[in-house]
């Protein structure tokens, strides 16, 4: 079987695609082949191809229309900033190409719906979105434990987490995170990634209530070494997200995600699932479970009053760096044509509808 020929939009050393996508793509054997790179300029694309050691003959583009027109590209992978997703992948969708784009699908619900419509109109066979937490080994382990009935019927789940972004500072290279209009914020990225992972295990919402707050309307912009670039930068995106809801199963959910780092020396993620016969506690470094995974999985049995440490299923690519592991699993699903867990454009629009609902419930933020 011929490899799936990939064209990447947005690839540079040290950035997301290089760290999260390339480790798998460079080792995928006969399943995938990178044939084109598109950056802001042909020169930039050529430099990335050289610096990242891609094969000779990889085409370089500086215009997204060119990669859409390239008949040698089967799958377009978009890893640009979220506010550039729409314009980056629209030509490829109009050309009927398969697309794998990072989450969020668009910077808002309107863009996401338009991209879904274009994909349907042009008979796009695969529209995949990077909500890769669904493939996390923690999810596989949780599903197994719950299916075994270890804690009985699930009554509730509570999540407390820190999202790293949305704190007292923002990196100079990521100032767009402070401005809600760009579509990248504590709500849209870490919170929705985390909730998508939770809902993959426990099922969808039947109702949702929310509270958003921007407690730090003024922040500092800093360089990577911590030196301050700007003291009083305006921030319009939320830095506290509180979600309560009822799941279709009847269980209730409460999630609190705040910006900034965790309390020093403590887990940045504490996820509990309370059942009739026991309770599960999962901890991790922060809200980005899809990137860093989790650090502990414990089960308290009410019958024995004992706490058992549960070993996480390793899953595939267990030896790969955590940032790339779940992305690799997405690619494996694409290669196998397995859409059972994969987030498609319809799923992504559903998550955008959740975000829009939360914003509508909090019109002052």
N, C-alpha and C positions, 0 to 999 in steps of 0.2 A: 504494500500500500504506500502510495506517495505521501511525503510529509505535507502537513498543512503549512502553506507559505504565509509568513507573517510580515506585515508592515507595521512598524511601531511609530506612533505619533508622540513625541515628547520623550527623548532619551538623552541623558547626559550623565557623566560620571558623578557618583555621590548622591544622585537624586533617586526618587522612589523606584522608577523602572529598573535602573541599574542594580539596586539592592534587592528588590522584591521579585522582579520578573526574570532577569537574566540568569540567576543561578539555575533555575529549572530549564529555561530555554537553551542554555549552552550545554546542558547534559541530557536533553530529551531524546537523543538518538535520532531515530527515523520518524518521530511523531511530528516534530515542528522544525521549521527552518526559517530563520530571519532573512528576508530577501530585500527589505527596504526600511529606511529610517527617514522620518520627516520631522524636521525641527523648524525653528523660526527662519532659518536660512539654509541654503545648500551647504555653505561653509561650516555652519554649526553641526549639521548632520554628519558631514564628512569627518569632522574632528571627533565626534562621538564614536563613529564607527572605528576610527583608528585607535582612539584612547581606550576603548573597551574591548579591543581585540576581536572584533567581529570579522567574519570571513571576507576575503577579497571578492569583489563583485556585488556586494550589497549596494543597492541603489540609494542615492541620497537626494532628498527633496526638501524644498523650502516652502512648499505650498500644499495644503491638504487636498486640493483638487487633483494634484498630480498623483498622489497615492491612491485616490479613489479611481483614477483612470487607468492605473497600472493593472493589466490583466494577469500579471504574475503574482498578484497579492490575493490570497484567499480570505485571510482574516486580518482585519485592522484592529490593532490594540492601541487604545488611547489612554495615556497617563499624564495628560496635561492638568493644569489647575482646573478646578470644577467650573469656573466661569467661562472657560474656553472649550468645555466639552461639546456644547451644542454646535458651534461653528466648526469644530475639528472633525466631528463624525458625520455631520449632515450630508456632505457630498458622497461619502462612502455608502451611507444608507440609501441615498437616491440611486446609487449605482448597483444596489442590490447585494452589496458585500456583507459578509458576516462581520460583527463588531463585538469586541470585548472592551468595555470602558470602565474605568474606575468609578466607584461610588463617590458622590451622588451622580445620578445620571445627568441631570442638568442643574443649573443654579437655582431653579425653582420648579414648582409643579407645572407651570405653563410650558416651560422648555421640555420637561420630561414627557408630557402628554404629546407634544408635537413630534418628538423623536420617536415615540411609540407609533404614532399614526404614520409617519414616513416609513418606518420599518415594515409595517403591515401593508401599506400601499405598494411597496416595492418587493414584496414577497421575500424579505430577508429571513433566511432560515435560522440564524442564530444571532440573538441580541443578548449578550451576557453582561452582567454588571458586577463589579467587585465587592460584593458583600460576602467575603470569603470566610468570615467567622462561622458560617454554617458547616464548614469542613473541618473546624477545629477538633482535635482529638478529645477535648473536654466534652464536646457535644455528643460524640459517639459514646463516650463512657457514661454520660448522664442518661442518654436514651436507654442504654442497656440496663442500668440500675433501676430506672423507673419501670421499664417493661417487666423486670423481674418481680416488681411489687415490693421492693425492699422498704419503702416508706408508705406504702398504701396509696390511697387517693391523695392527690396533691390539693391542698387547701389554699396555700398562698405562696408567694415568692417575694422576697425583698432584696433589693440591690442598692448598695451604697458604693459610690465610686468617684474617683477623680479623673478628669479628662486631660490633664497636662496643659492643653491649650486653654485659653480663657483665664489665665492667671494675671499676676500684676505686671508681667512683661510679655512682649511678643518679639520674636526674632525679626530683624530688619528684612530678611528674605521672605517673611510670611505675614507682612502687615495686612494683607487682604483678609486674614482671619478675624481681624478686629471690626470689619465692616460687614454688616449683615447682608448687604445687597449682593455680595459676591457668592453667597450660597455655601460658604465653608465656615462652620462655627461649632461651638461645643454641642449644640443641638443636632446639627445635620451630620456631623462626622462621628465623634466618639460615642455620643448617646445613641444615635440611630444604629451604628454598627453594633453596639452592645445589645440593644433591644432586639435587633434582628436575630442575633445569636440566641438570646433568651427565648424568643418566640419560635425559633426553629425547634426548640426542645419542648416547650409547653403549649404551643398553639397560639392562634391569633387573638387579638383583642375583640371583644364585643362592645365595649365602651371605654372611653378614655377621658380623664380629667387631668389638667396640667397647670403648672405654675412656672413661669419664666421670670428671671430677674437679671438685670444688668447692674450689679453692685459696684462695678469698677468702670464707670463711664470714661475715665481718664487713666491711661496706662503709660508705661515706659516702653520705648522701642530700643532693643539692644542688639548688639552684634553677637556672634557665636561665643566670643570670649567674655561676654557679660558687660562690656563697656556700653554706656548709654549713648544712643544716637539722638533720641528725642525724649524729652522729659514729660511732656503733656500731650500725648497723642489721644485723639478722640476714639472711643470704642462704642459701637452701636450693637454689637452682637451680644447675646445673653451669656452670662458666666455661671448661672445657676439654673438647673433644669430639674423639675420635680414632676414625675409622671405617676398617676394612679389610675388603675383601670380594672375591669373585670375581663377575664379571658373567656373564650367560648366554652371552655370546659367547666366554667363556674368558679374556678380559682381566682383569687384577687392578687393584684400586683402593685407593688410600690417601689419606685426607683428614684434615687436622688443622685445626680451627677453634678459636681461643681468643677469649676476651672481650677487650674493650678496643680501643684504637686501634692502628694499625700502627706499626712503628718509623718514627720521623720521617723523611720524605723518601723512603720506599720504598712500593712497591705493597702494598695490603692484601689483594690476591688474586694468587696465582701458580698458574695451572692449566696442567699439562703433559699432553700426550697423546703417548705414545711408541709408534712403529710400527716395522715391519720396515725401512722405507726412509727414515724421517725422524721428526722430532719437532716438535710444535706447542707454542708457549708463548703463553699469554694472560695478560695482567695487567689489574688493575683497582683501583679505590679501596678496596674492601672486599668482604665476602661478599655484600652485597646487589646482586648482578648484575642482578636484575630491576628495581631502582630506579635504579642509577647506570650500568649498562652496563659496558663494558670500555674500556681505554685503548690497548692494543696487542695485535696478533695477528701472530706471527712463525712462520715455518716453516723448520726446518733440514733441508736435503736431505743425506742421508748420501752420495749419489753425487757431488754437486758440492762438498760441504762449504761451501755458501753458505747464508746466512740471508736469507730473503726476507720483507719486510713485506707482509702481506696486508691489502688494504683491506676493511673491513667492509661488507657489504651494508647499505644505508641502511634498507631496509624502509619500511613505511608510517609516517606521522606522525613522520618524522625531525626535523622542525622543532619538534616539541612538547617541552616540558620532560621530561627523562628520567624523572622520578617518575611521569608520566602516560602516557608513550608505550606501554608494554606493557599497561597497563590499557585503553587505547584499542583495542589490538589484540584484547583479550578481548571487548570490546563489539562490535567488527566481526564477530568470529566468531559471537557470539550473534545478531546481526542477520541474518547470512547463513545461520544454521542449520548452521554448520560445526562439528562436534564432534570433528574429527580430532586437534586438538591440545589442545583445551579440557580442563581438569581437571574431571571430574565427581565426584559423591559416592563412586562406587566407587573411583576413583583416589585420592581423599582418604583413604578408609578404609585403603587399601593403605599410604599414607604414615604414617598413625597406627599401623598394625601394625608398621611399621619402628621408629617411636619407642618403642612399647611393648616391642619386642624389645630395643632398646638399654637401656632402663631395667631390664628383667629381667636383662640380662647384668651390670648394675652396681647390685645391690640396696642398696649402702651409700650411694648418692648420691640 
